[in-house]
Amino acid sequence: MINMQPYQNPTYFMLIALTLLPIVIANLYEKKIYWYQTLISFGFLLLSFGGIKWHQGIALIVYVIFEIFLIKLYFNYRAKSNNSWIFYLTVFVAIIPLIIVKVTPAIYGGQVSIIGFLGISYITFKIVGMIMEIRDGAIKEFRLGQTIQFLLFFPTISSGPIDRYRRFVGDYNNQLSRKKYLDLLEKGVWYIFLGFLYKFFIAYFFGTLLMPQVAQNALARGGISWWLVAYMYVYSMDLFFDFAGYSLFAVGTSYIMGIVTPMNFNRPFAAANIKEFWNRWHMSLSFWFRDYIYMRLVFFIMKNKLIKSRITIANLGYLTLFLIMGFWHGITWYYIVYGLFHACAIIVCDAWLRFKKKHRQQIPSNRFTKAFAIFLTFNTVCFSFLIFSGFLNTMMFHHIMK
Amino acid sequence: MSVFKRLFLIFGPVVCAAIIVLGFLFSPFRPDKISQSTIQKAALSQSPQVFKGMAVKRAAFRENYVPFFGSSELSRIDALHPSVLAQKYHRSYRPFLLGTAGTQSITQFWQMQGFGNELNNKKAVFIVSPQWFVKGGIDAAAFNYFYPRPEIVSWLLKAKPTTENRYAAERLLALNPKDSTDEIDDSVLRIAAGQRLTNFQKTYLHLVKNELDHEDQLFSTISLNNREALIKKREKELPKDYNEAKLDKIGYELGKANTTNNSLDIDNNFWKHKLKPVYKKLAGEQKNFSYIKSVEYSDFQLVLNEFAKHHINVLFIIPPINEKWANYTGLSMSMIQDFNNKITYQLKSQGFTHIANLTNDGTKPYFMQDTIHLGWRGWLAVDQYVNPFLTKKQTKPQYKMNNYFYTKKWQNLDY
């Protein structure tokens, strides 16, 4: 059987166009055909997790059964009582599969865990979010069918954007008016075509045409060279346009299905400081980390009066957030350094903002300082992506081998 | 606004785009016959789209173009380069350069699938680089840069599960591990497993081939490297009549004039841009290099099989290594001799008897343009083999192909 990865080639898009046609027509008549939506979701999952990836398909099924069982168990418990330790334990058990998948390659020299599958991180984020909202009492009823639809929503299954359960279920059950749906449809089609430009033209140019040559030259020179600087920018451009293109496909496809999946990028390179950057870059992930790790940690520390200084609390929060994000990317030195780098950058940024507030009179603020801020932020971010790329690691090993 | 008007505004551009693209790819209209000037340009260009393409090559081989298979040395276009000599001295043949930096036996095997029968019973020249024969053969990234999708489809439509086809399919799977699989990949898997294709797969592949042929005809001649002016310029450096001694003197002088910024007889530009920044690191670095045990020997066998299948008479050229450079990097000359013996055995035992072995000429000044690439006097030496081979009648070769050369045993045999 053939296997197709999401949004990879024209055939996949033609399949999407064909199979979504009945959904489009139904929505124009202000109807929803749930059985059909479930059917094609199953078909697309089979396409991505069948064929040569069948073992991933099995892993996905086992994983989903396990997690749904856990959510249901916690939901029933939470209806009766609310012990913090049970809550921590549930979250921990929920992320055990993800931890195994992330740790395995670090221990077994790059070997991939057999319980892994494409997109396990993103489903885990959704699940942890659900458990936390069950604890908050925000999720008041547990519906098996809708939970499965939410977790396995095929347009976003492989790499997000990370949606929230209540938002998703709201859209899923809500019948849009014809006019509202037409607005969504228009945006969806536009996003998919913008995605084509991003991923198949711009990212192709940077990633496939430029990057190998720049990388080869940088490796040949070794150490710090202009080629390394060029690599930094080329990699950053490829990373953004590839991922943003992919996200546009996922969001566009969701819109056509009547689900308003959140956007992932909002012109990140126009950010004037690192804090603003994280409000524009991979937004569904950074908001997830903000809401479910940073805020909760800060709240926990304040409630228990562990630390007095608000600044220290905030900084500790950043450090925790970005370290976890680093480890999540993978257990290698460069992902962790990438996390630490961003934590430091955002701490410095905060300190600067406080300083600026105090000395508002002395510090000029005009078009040029704004342009300079954007320039500085852009370069800081590109440098962090150079760390993230692992290219420095490749260079080191290249050098040792010589 | 009515629903239909809005739908028209949303999907109008999409439908237009789809019609234009599909019309382009599937329309029965084909571009005119490929012109002489396009063929000439393509023959010199070494552009990847020509290398991977089919239409231009086939058109060229119906004319007097002879394929010169090779790799990076082909782009050393000085006054004594085969393309310049053939044009200047009005030879009966014109070289069609097939190969560039990064092409090796397996890439050549795949691009040959695009030939059809135009080369049957004709002649070819093949430059074998010893440097290809490193342990793992071609680098996967280099292979995938020339990923031969159209050729794979043509090949699949004819491929029976023979030893060579199974070997080719296995190499393809190893060099291009897939993240996902379409019908083409599934077909390759079947051949590798020794099975035949299903009827559905054959029908599907025919459709794909149709589309790919069209794509090739439309796009493979766009934006080619234009080398014609360069060839004309080089022609002016040559005397009116061909005289080997005179040309050798010119080669010597050109070489001397172009290798002034280093003591290793390496072309100034190559030294300045490629070696100067890194040469210190390379001292003694190739001491342990070996070209004896390599999967490349079996990849090379695929090429030989292809020549035999089409009854092509081939002149093989084994270029030397700049001796000064070899001494600097510590490359073992006795290892190169072993390589020579092994490759020569593979060729001769199967009936490939035209071999120009130049490996002992690395000591001659200005024989090489730089480290491992033929240049000035080297090209002239090559011409002493190429010219008679291509312009005089040769006896029909008798090939006896041997599948032993596909075994791990042969790949890893000491010699």
Boltz contact constraints between the chains, C-beta under 6 A:
constraints:
  - contact:
      token1: [A, 2]
      token2: [B, 181]
      max_distance: 6.0
  - contact:
      token1: [A, 2]
      token2: [B, 182]
      max_distance: 6.0
  - contact:
      token1: [A, 3]
      token2: [B, 180]
      max_distance: 6.0
  - contact:
      token1: [A, 3]
      token2: [B, 181]
      max_distance: 6.0
  - contact:
      token1: [A, 4]
      token2: [B, 180]
      max_distance: 6.0
  - contact:
      token1: [A, 5]
      token2: [B, 179]
      max_distance: 6.0
  - contact:
      token1: [A, 5]
      token2: [B, 180]
      max_distance: 6.0
  - contact:
      token1: [A, 51]
      token2: [B, 181]
      max_distance: 6.0
  - contact:
      token1: [A, 52]
      token2: [B, 181]
      max_distance: 6.0
  - contact:
      token1: [A, 182]
      token2: [B, 6]
      max_distance: 6.0
  - contact:
      token1: [A, 186]
      token2: [B, 10]
      max_distance: 6.0
  - contact:
      token1: [A, 189]
      token2: [B, 10]
      max_distance: 6.0
  - contact:
      token1: [A, 220]
      token2: [B, 278]
      max_distance: 6.0
  - contact:
      token1: [A, 221]
      token2: [B, 277]
      max_distance: 6.0
  - contact:
      token1: [A, 402]
      token2: [B, 281]
      max_distance: 6.0
